[in-house]
């Protein structure tokens, strides 16, 4: 699949078939994430793949009931908890770069999943401490996001995007009136 087609066609999936995801595809996705750039090439990301129903249920309990992604977690045959180790990155200009490093790797994972015919949905509204306790994630590791993973059982339409002229400038920042 052409990379630009992957960019255009990827959607956040919130309904999944109960078909298990092949280990080979999961490893392909993780390998794509592993290849992401990072602060000083320190590669601070970590991925916890959950295919066990009990482990996925523990993650589900950490999502508020009014989070629309909770049903996605419940229906997906796999969940990936995407973490970062802040000690393997740095802070520059007040920016915690472990978040950027993990975000880049997470997006590599999501794009690779789409290219393999799988669906993902980046989620960030959950009780981090509850998940860490349930899954034995060390205190010094941060959960940056969680995604359900599986074969999509929906085909969402594209959501509106701003025009390039609204977000990209050349040679200088536009003057505001």
Buried (B, 14 or more C-beta within 10 A) or exposed (E): EEEEEBEEEBBBBBBBBEEEBEEEBBEBBBEBBBEBEBBEEBBBBBBBBBBEEEBBBBBBBBBEEEBEBBBBBBBBBBBBBBBBBBEBBBEEEEEBBBBBBBBBBBBBBBBBBBBBEBBBBBBEEBBBEBBBEBBEBEEEBBBBBBBBBBBBBEEEEEEEEEEEEEEEEEEEEEEEE
